[in-house]
Amino acid sequence: MPDDPNSPSMQENVALILKEIRAMESRNAERHEALRAELEGFRTQLGGFGTELGGFRAELESFRTELESFKVEVNTRFQEFEHRMEQELREAEGRIITSNYRLAESIQQRLKQSESTQAAVNARLATLEERLTEVEKRLNMPPQTQ
């Protein structure tokens, strides 16, 4: 599975599923419209023949059943897709959090190193200041006679 929900392969999968759903919807809409037109034609031709009309009603009911089955299939596919996306997002979230913790640990180590370096520089500066003070004392003091 791709690591990135925005990866081309994930987007391609989503595009393919959406294209398939649209094609199914289009075919079913065409079937529905064709059956509706056919039913209306039979009603005008047959007029009062109730037995023939009953057959068309059965076909319409069959179409409704098929349409309901299609809706169930689309919902199932969408839920599966949603589940996969949730999984991908959870995994990505975990990787991001892990990376952030690693970065924080690295920054802490650098800070400790910087603080210890600063302390060493301060200690050396204090030593230099002490030595300079000693040199200044020697230069400013009159020599002692014995």
HELIX and SHEET records of a PDB file:
HELIX    1   1 PRO A    8  LEU A   46  1                                  39    
HELIX    2   2 GLY A   50  ASN A  140  1                                  91    
END                                                                             
